[in-house]
Amino acid sequence: MHSPTLLTVTTVRMGMMCLVMFAVWHFNRRIPGLFYWLLCYVVGFVVSALLLLRRDTADPMAVGVTMVCIFWGGYLNLAGARDHVGLPRLHTVYPLVGTGLTAAIGLYFTLGHPNLGARVLLASTVSGLLYLGSAWALAHQGLKQFPARRLMAIACGAHGSFLLLRPWLFKLGTTIWHDEDIASRLSQFVVLEAIVALILLAFCVAMLVNESITVELRRLAEKDSLTGVYNRRAFLDLLEKAGSLARRTQTALPVLLLDLDHFKQVNDRYGHQVGDAML
């Protein structure tokens, strides 16, 4: 299978993933980070289309747009990961500076000192570091209670590591085998990895959406919407588990009960809104 065929398959799949991600976002707009991941796939589709349609690899305009899209694809994935786990948004200066530097260095190795290998190294390094940053952001908030985050972190980390190793893979292959077909075969392998990565990451995003919905439903079923404390059913379940643990470990189980006397008078005199605020 030739690389143009693989690029065509990648572009078509990326377009389909964009439609799927749009549908997922449309029905789950409250899920943190989902809109960023949708934009990430849109940018990925643009990059695939540019690589497929561009015939002159030294076209300055195409190189600049491709470099910017590669940076923003990784940055949007990082922004989605940070937003999903509740980390603060990065300052606007970071994407602006990253965009300018990536485009400027890419154009330098196109016009000033033409070097395709340097451009590949630049794109791989920038994108790889951003995906590793996404893995760190997902792992930073803990992974034991969130299996989908663990899977997404592993996928981002693996893809980011491969991107960092990709330029050295080409260099090693051409140095050892001295075969004209090595570059073509390695290019096909790189495109295949991209196809697998985009499918796996889309699956991970779907798992994150399902996990977020499940956590929200559990919260609504177990906690009071006003005070945020556990309701009667959840309290009895937790009390039973705590009692079972205390019996197994032969330790005491302290229980504290609080009661508000004459609380009905607050509602009757000042209204239920004041009573809710007091609670």
Residue pairs with C-beta under 8 A, 6 or more apart in sequence:
1 188
2 188
3 184
3 187
3 188
3 191
4 52
6 188
6 191
6 192
6 195
7 48
7 51
7 52
7 191
8 52
9 195
10 48
10 191
10 194
10 195
10 198
11 45
11 48
11 49
11 52
13 195
13 198
13 199
14 41
14 44
14 45
14 48
14 198
15 45
17 41
17 44
17 45
17 198
17 199
17 202
18 38
18 41
18 42
18 45
20 202
21 37
21 38
21 41
21 202
21 205
22 38
24 34
24 38
24 205
24 206
24 209
25 31
25 34
25 35
25 37
25 38
28 34
28 209
28 212
28 213
29 35
31 84
31 208
31 209
31 212
31 213
32 83
32 84
32 85
32 86
32 212
33 79
33 80
33 81
33 82
33 83
33 84
33 208
34 80
34 84
34 205
34 209
35 80
36 76
36 77
36 79
36 80
36 83
37 76
37 77
37 80
37 205
39 76
40 73
40 76
40 77
40 80
41 198
41 202
43 69
43 72
43 73
43 76
44 73
44 198
46 69
47 66
47 69
47 70
47 73
50 62
50 65
50 66
50 69
51 66
54 62
54 66
56 62
57 63
57 116
58 110
58 114
60 107
60 110
60 111
63 106
63 107
63 110
63 119
64 103
64 106
64 107
66 106
66 123
67 102
67 103
67 105
67 106
67 107
67 119
67 122
67 123
68 99
68 102
68 103
70 102
70 123
70 126
70 127
71 95
71 98
71 99
71 102
71 126
71 127
71 130
72 95
72 99
73 127
74 126
74 127
74 128
74 129
74 130
74 131
74 134
75 95
75 98
75 130
77 130
77 131
77 134
77 156
77 201
78 90
78 130
78 131
78 133
78 134
78 137
79 89
79 90
80 134
81 133
81 134
81 135
81 137
81 138
81 152
81 156
82 88
82 89
82 90
82 137
83 89
84 138
84 149
84 208
84 212
85 137
85 138
85 140
85 141
85 149
86 141
87 137
87 140
87 141
98 126
102 122
102 126
105 122
106 119
106 122
106 123
109 115
109 116
109 118
109 119
109 122
110 119
117 167
117 170
117 171
120 166
120 167
120 170
121 167
124 163
124 164
124 166
124 167
125 163
125 164
125 167
127 160
127 163
128 160
128 161
128 162
128 163
128 164
128 166
129 160
129 164
130 160
131 156
131 157
131 159
131 160
131 163
132 156
132 157
132 160
132 161
132 164
133 160
134 153
134 156
134 160
135 153
135 154
135 156
135 157
135 160
138 149
138 150
138 152
138 153
138 156
139 149
139 150
139 153
141 149
143 149
143 150
143 153
146 211
147 207
147 211
148 204
148 207
148 208
148 210
148 211
149 208
149 211
151 204
151 207
152 201
152 204
152 205
152 207
152 208
155 197
155 200
155 201
155 204
156 201
158 197
159 193
159 197
159 201
162 193
162 197
166 190
169 186
170 183
170 186
173 182
173 183
173 185
173 186
174 182
174 183
221 234
222 230
222 231
222 233
222 234
223 229
223 230
223 231
223 234
224 230
224 231
226 276
226 279
227 279
230 238
239 255
242 253
243 253
246 252
246 253
263 275
263 278
266 274
266 275
266 278
267 274
267 275
